Amino acid sequence: MKTVLLVRHAKSSWGDPALPDHERPLNHRGRRDAPRAGERLRERGVVPDVIVTSTAVRARSTAAILAQALDLGSDRVVEDGRLYGASPEGLVDIIRALDDELATVMLVGHNPEIGELAFELSDEIAEMPTCAVAEFRYDVSEWTEVGGVAPVGVVFEAPPRDR
């Protein structure tokens, strides 16, 4: 069994218009929602073997907060520059290249790519708001099979709307 967790980074700040997109930090809501998402995953017993994150500040911050909420060491968070601006097909390529020893992997990336991939993997998911988590379980033994077969289970969690 292989499980893919797709996470759209938590809400980011647009407070400094001179800041390059790659350097935008999380805003207050993002810093609040990310630990809640991790706690919900932990309560369900869903803990990734590794978190692969975009190198953008907001994605790295989301990944670090999720890792902390899931009691994962920083050594279990891996930055991959390909997640910043990757197409849905590029994201699948990243997944398919994973070590088959890993059973559950979380990718922390950006819209629209994370949302488009979630929709491609399950047309039940039409939108990925910030800090949403889409979980796809596959009855396969190798990551190369992911994307070529339908998932056997899909769980979608969006952050509560108590803004």
Number of C-alpha atoms within 10 A of each C-alpha: 13 20 25 22 24 27 31 26 32 32 22 20 17 13 10 9 9 8 11 8 13 13 13 19 24 22 15 12 15 21 18 14 24 26 22 18 25 24 18 15 19 16 11 9 10 16 21 22 16 20 26 25 29 26 20 22 18 29 32 24 23 32 30 21 22 26 23 15 19 21 13 18 11 13 9 14 20 16 18 17 13 15 24 19 16 19 16 20 14 15 20 17 16 18 20 16 11 14 11 13 11 16 18 20 20 24 29 30 32 25 17 17 21 28 23 19 23 26 17 15 20 16 11 12 17 12 16 26 18 20 28 24 27 25 22 22 19 20 15 15 14 18 24 17 15 23 17 9 11 15 19 12 12 19 12 15 16 17 17 10 5 4 6
